[in-house]
Amino acid sequence: QTPTTWLQLSRAGVTEHLALWQLVTYALLHGGIWHLLMNLLGLWMFGGDVERVLGSRGFVRYLVICIVGGGVAYLATAMLTGSNSPVIGASAGVLGVLVAFAVFFPERELFLFPLPFPIKARTLALIYGAIDLYNAMASNLGHSAATTSGGGVVAFTAHLGGMLVGFLYLVIFVRGGGIGWRNPF
C-alpha cells in the first residue's frame, strides 16, 4: 500500500483499519493541479472575509469541522451504498467556507466568469448545494453525469456534508456572535 492509501478517505480504511486520521488527511490530497487550484481559488475568494468574522483560530476550527463533516457524510453514504471508492480533496471544507460567506454576507454580489451579470452570495451557495445534491443522487443511481473524466465517482456527498455541517455549526455555535452575521432565517 502506498502512503496515499493511508491518507485518502475510504470506508475500509476507517471501519476496518480504524484509520480515523483519514477524516482530516483526505483534504490534503488532490486529484491533480486543477483540483488543487480550484480549491485554493475558493479559499482565496471567500476565506479572507470569513476569517475576519470568525478570527484566525475560529476559521481554522470551522474549516476542519467542515472537512470532518464532509468525511462523515461521505462515509455514511459509502456504508449505505456499499461503496469503497476513496475520496480526496478539500472541497467539503471550501464549500463550507462558501456557506459561511453566504451566511455572513448574503447580499454581496459576485461576478463569476463566464456569467455577464452579478450573483448574490446566498444564491451561489444554494446553486452549489443544488448541483451537488443532483450529482450525489445521480452518482448513487450510476449516471455518468456524476463521474470525473477518469471515471471515478466524485464525492458529492462530502461536499454536501461540509456545507450542512458548516451551516449547522454557524447556527448552533456561532449564533450571531460575530461581526457580519446575518440571520439566515
C-alpha positions, 0 to 999 in steps of 0.5 A: 500500500502506498502512503496515499492509501493511508491518507485518502478517505475510504470506508475500509480504511476507517471501519476496518483499519480504524484509520480515523486520521483519514477524516482530516488527511483526505483534504490534503490530497488532490486529484491533480493541479486543477483540483488543487487550484480550484480549491485554493481559488475558493479559499482565496475568494471567500476565506479572507472575509470569513476569517475576519468574522470568525478570527484566525483560530475560529476559521481554522476550527470551522474549516476542519469541522467542515472537512470532518463533516464532509468525511462523515457524510461521505462515509455514511453514504459509502456504508449505505451504498456499499461503496469503497471508492476513496475520496480526496480533496478539500472541497467539503471544507471550501464549500463550507467556507462558501456557506459561511460567506453566504451566511455572513454576507448574503447580499454581496454580489459576485461576478463569476466568469463566464456569467455577464451579470452579478450573483448574490452570495446566498444564491451561489451557495444554494446553486452549489448545494443544488448541483451537488445534491443532483450529482450525489443522487445521480452518482448513487443511481450510476449516471455518468453525469456524476463521474470525473473524466477518469471515471471515478465517482466524485464525492458529492456527498462530502461536499454536501456534508461540509456545507450542512455541517458548516451551516449547522455549526454557524447556527448552533455555535456561532449564533450571531456572535460575530461581526457580519452575521446575518440571520439566515432565517 
